[in-house]
Amino acid sequence: MNHTTQTCFTPANTSCPPNYQMLKEEHEVAVLGAPHNPAPLRSTMIHIHSETSVPDHVLWSLFNTLFMNYCCLGFIAVTYSMKSRDGKMVGNPTGDQAYASTAKRLNVWALVLGILLSILLIVNPVLIFQVYR
């Protein structure tokens, strides 16, 4: 077997370091011989999908349940938020997104109706007081 190696003698003042990895591989090929397997090398690719975190709106639902629970929308939103959180723990992204979306809609409606009801409860007595004055 005709095998030639090219060595690089490096004095301290040159910037050509020896390539030990290449020398090691050449030595292994010289001792063991070339691979005898004619089959092509196979590679495996693993695709790791990044998990998109969907907010479950639990805190918002609890706020609406405690402070602005108009027609029990806050309580229903808490239920859907908990179902969304359970879907996250189980690993069901489609159910998780659906429950989170429903909880968000219920929270928006509870917040809007709660604010409107609060405004009416403040404005209505003021108007009644001005009429009877």
Sequence and secondary structure as in RCSB ss.txt:
>XXXX:A:sequence
MNHTTQTCFTPANTSCPPNYQMLKEEHEVAVLGAPHNPAPLRSTMIHIHSETSVPDHVLWSLFNTLFMNYCCLGF
IAVTYSMKSRDGKMVGNPTGDQAYASTAKRLNVWALVLGILLSILLIVNPVLIFQVYR
>XXXX:A:secstr
           TT      HHHHHHHHHHHHH S    S                  HHHHHHHHHH  GGGHHH
HHHHHHHHHHHHHHHT HHHHHHHHHHHHHHHHHHHHHHHHHHHHHHHHHHHHHHHT 
